[in-house]
Amino acid sequence: MRAVVAGVDLTAMGRRVAERAGMMAEASGVPLHLLHVLEPVGEAMIEPSLARLMREYQTTEASKLAEWARGKTGVEVDLEVVKGSPSWELTARGKSADLVVVGSSSINAFSVGPVAKRVARKTTTDTLLVRRQPRVPYRKVIAAVDFSEHSRVAVNRALALFPDADTTALYSMPSRFDTMLASAGLFSEELEASRGTRLRMAQERMEDFTAQWDGDIRTLVVDGPPTETIEEVVRRRGADLVIVASRGASATRMVLLGTVAEGLVTEAPCDVLVARTKAPFRRP
């Protein structure tokens, strides 16, 4: 890593983000860059004198947060306070870092605010979405895979960033085609047999896919829609991080999240790391 960039506000979530970002920076031995963005207040009809008072307060409190973060980590911590759009400023600074850390929502940790969504969609580097209070380094990690070459990035990122964690490669076999097969004439018994066969095939594919990490990770094949089944496995196993690879389809500053990555950013009950992989942009 070159650096970790963390977007912080003045709420309890801002401290969560700063603390987790500090852990990530310290584990890699890189500096931590905290960014606090002062949003425009013109549309709120706030008088200039009151706006200055508010800006001074925000800058002072952000400096206190940075000092607190320095006491939590052994790496260099610097703070930048700028005016502008939080998602735009974070995306821009992410280009000179290897990880951007954001909070899910300052109102409800298990919902996702618009800033976090936009950063996850726009940034060209890995994005860590923090939901839970950081207490220790990540210990149980789920790497969502679909057997594609680009999904290997999720497993490699887990092993590189969290070598001491208990990592599980998880494949969710989609069920969206069963309704069409039933409409095409298959009886329920035939559908059940077909799913059993496909699950066995998926298990064989998983063994081949993870052969290079033999002994380093666990494997799990489940039956059902990816977002829902990953949520269930996270809760059942007490996982504290899900990693999913997402190809960045980028053109004129646009980066698109994959369907599964988008669903996990919104719905996963734990922290989520979106690991970026490069891919050419193709216009439809």
Number of C-alpha atoms within 10 A of each C-alpha: 13 13 19 26 29 29 25 25 24 15 11 14 23 21 20 21 28 33 22 26 29 30 22 25 25 18 15 16 15 19 22 29 23 28 23 24 23 17 12 11 11 10 6 7 8 12 11 11 9 10 15 12 11 14 16 12 12 18 19 11 14 23 18 13 19 22 14 14 25 18 12 15 20 16 19 15 20 16 19 14 15 14 12 13 14 22 21 16 17 26 23 15 16 23 14 13 20 16 28 28 28 30 28 27 21 17 12 11 18 18 16 20 16 12 19 25 20 16 27 28 22 22 27 28 22 21 27 29 26 29 26 19 15 18 10 8 14 22 15 18 26 29 27 26 25 20 15 9 9 17 21 20 20 25 25 15 20 27 19 11 14 18 14 14 17 17 25 21 23 23 24 21 18 13 12 10 8 16 11 10 14 13 9 9 10 15 12 12 9 13 16 13 12 13 16 13 12 14 17 12 12 21 17 12 16 20 15 12 18 18 12 9 13 12 8 15 19 14 16 16 19 17 16 15 14 24 20 14 19 25 17 14 15 19 14 9 11 14 21 20 26 30 27 28 26 26 21 23 19 17 12 5 10 13 20 19 21 15 11 17 27 18 14 24 27 19 17 22 23 22 24 25 27 27 26 24 18 13 12 10 14 8 6 3
